[in-house]
């Protein structure tokens, strides 16, 4: 959460504080999951080890975050089994420096998780990271497109992907609100127990005018003894150029527009390079307007000055 820090001089600074619903580990030498801990690297080549007791068949989610907290550190982890042999190593997740890894214990015993820095920079006071180890809770997420266009009178399919977490295996009911006028979707949409996505058929009426709207797609399912709802999130282009986490370039609503094919084409009579004109001179460019699909087109007559400005 964000905390407002006020100083005696009247300056107010917003401080971002990261919180997790996990026990905080105060003694790194006595680790036992689930837990979370925040630490700092003080020198190059430093590594921190955590010993965690696990049982065969248990699934654990191991996350090492620094980039999301504004730290220049690039964390990596190595996991050794009870026999001392390395099982796996992880560096980066989803195109970002932070790590989120789902690990399955194959035998009972003490596993060692080692955290290191791969940035190559000299550590300073800002070289902090947060390590969390927890068992995955049953839950789900929905992913879809961020922008969609549908021509009038056409059909398309919108894919909604389901990401299951923990041992969540229930079906998910999908609902759509805010569709552009003239666009129809099925009344009942569901992602089955064994499915991980659904393609929603959409159809646009050819008799409606153009429209654009923000569409919300939600999924509802039974998780343990509760009914929960999750909103589908879509990825957009041209968002944050320096995302701290994947969700920084995600939106909770789909930008949906109905479109139509242009009823005409505009072509210059002279091709590029077909005439040489002195610098600073004005040349009136002739244009050919071709009507398509039998749609009547009325073009307002342009003045000579407007035509001159239109020519490049």
C-alpha positions, 0 to 999 in steps of 0.5 A: 500500500502507499503511505503518505510521509510528511516532514516538518518542512511540509514536504509530503512523499508517497512511500510504497510499502509491499505487504504479503499475507505470510509470516515474516522470517526474522532469522534466516538460519531457521527458515520454514515455509511458508514465509516472506523475508526482505533482505539486502545484498551488501557486496558482489558475489554475495548469496543467501541460503534458506533451508526449507522442509518439504514433503514429497508431492507438495507444491510450493510457489517461490518468488524473488522480487526486486525490480517490482520494488524499485531495486536495481538488483536482478535476483536469481535462485538455485534449488538444491535437494536433500541429497545436496544435488542441484535440482533447478535454477531460475532467472527472470519470469515473464520477460521481467527480472523478478522470479515466480517459480512453481516447485514440486518436491519429489522427496521428503527432506530439507531443500536449500534455496539460494538467492543471488544477484545477476545484475553485475552492479556494485551493491548499495543501500538500494539492493533489496529483495523480497523472498516469499515461499508459500503453498499455492491457494486454489484460484484462477485468472482470466486473460484476453485481448486488449483491443478488438475490431469487428466489421459490420455484418461480420463474425469473429471469435474472442478467446478468453484464456483461463489460468488455474492456480493451486488445485483449482479444477472447477468450471468457470462461468463467463459473462460479457457486459458493454458490447457495442450496439449491434454486436451479439454474444451467446447468453451462456458461456462456460470454460469446462473443468478440464478446459483452459480457454474458450472462444466466444463467437461474436456477430455484428449486425450490418444494419447498425451504425459504427460504435465503440465501447469498453467491454468487461469480461468476468468469470465466476466460479466456486472456490472451496466454500466461496463463490469468487469473480475475476475480471479478464485482463488484456495486454496493451501495446504502447503502455509502460516502457519500464513495467515493474510487473506484468500487470502494468501493461494490462487493462481490465476492459476490452476496447471494442469497436465496430468498423466498416470498409472505406467506400472509396479509394483515393489515388494521385494521378502522378506517381511519386517522383513523376514531376520535379517542382522547385523548392518552395513552389506550389503544385496542384495535385490531381486526385482520382476518387474511386467509389467502391461497393456502389456506395454514393460519395459526395466530395466537397470541392477543395480550394486551390490553397487547400489542395496545395497544402494537401500535396506532399 
